[in-house]
Structure formats: structure tokens, C-alpha cells
Amino acid sequence: MSEIVIHEDENFERALKRFKKKCEKAGILADLRKHRHYEKPSEKRKRKLNAAQRKTRRPRAN
């Protein structure tokens, strides 16, 4: 569970931005989107195969 400590002189918008960044790094939103609907095993394999193909197609910058 992500948690932040709000400082005395910190405004709400800044604290919210820090919280969102911490949740993004922890992968909470990505995990939520992934589990929103049931994904059949065949669909999961197809998605992973497409992701692997996209990854190999990209030119790597050195």
C-alpha cells in the first residue's frame, strides 16, 4: 500500500502529485487495469506475443 506523509507547509496539489507518482512507480494502476476484466489464456498469450514482437521491432539506441 502506498503512503505519503504530508508536510506542514505542503499544499494539497503537491501532495497529490507525489502520491500519484508513488502509485505509478509501484504499478498499482497498471495492475488495476490488468485485473479489471477477465482475460482468457489465449488472449493473454496473444497479447504477450504482440508485445514481444513490438519490442524486437524497435531499434535500440546505444
C-alpha positions in Angstrom: 0.0 0.0 0.0 1.4 3.4 -1.0 1.5 6.1 1.6 2.9 9.6 1.8 3.4 12.0 4.7 2.1 15.5 4.1 4.4 18.1 5.4 3.3 21.2 7.3 4.0 23.7 4.5 3.0 21.5 1.6 -0.2 22.2 -0.4 -2.7 19.5 -1.4 -1.9 19.5 -5.1 1.8 18.9 -4.5 1.0 16.0 -2.1 -1.5 14.5 -4.6 1.2 14.7 -7.3 3.7 12.9 -5.0 1.1 10.2 -4.2 0.2 9.6 -7.9 3.9 9.3 -8.8 4.4 6.8 -6.0 1.4 4.8 -7.1 2.7 4.8 -10.7 6.1 3.5 -9.6 4.5 0.8 -7.5 2.4 -0.3 -10.6 -0.9 -0.1 -8.7 -2.9 1.5 -11.6 -1.4 -0.8 -14.2 -2.3 -3.8 -12.0 -5.8 -2.5 -11.5 -6.3 -2.1 -15.3 -4.9 -5.5 -15.9 -7.4 -7.2 -13.5 -10.4 -5.1 -14.4 -11.8 -7.8 -16.8 -11.1 -11.5 -17.0 -8.6 -12.3 -19.8 -8.7 -15.7 -21.4 -5.4 -17.6 -21.5 -5.4 -17.5 -25.3 -5.9 -13.7 -25.2 -3.1 -13.4 -22.7 -0.7 -15.4 -24.9 -1.7 -13.3 -27.9 -1.1 -10.0 -26.0 2.3 -11.2 -24.8 3.3 -12.3 -28.3 2.3 -9.0 -29.7 4.3 -7.1 -27.0 7.4 -9.2 -27.7 7.1 -8.6 -31.5 6.8 -4.8 -30.8 9.8 -4.9 -28.5 12.0 -6.7 -31.1 10.9 -4.4 -33.9 12.0 -1.2 -32.1 15.5 0.0 -32.9 17.7 0.1 -29.8 19.5 3.4 -29.0 23.0 2.9 -27.7 
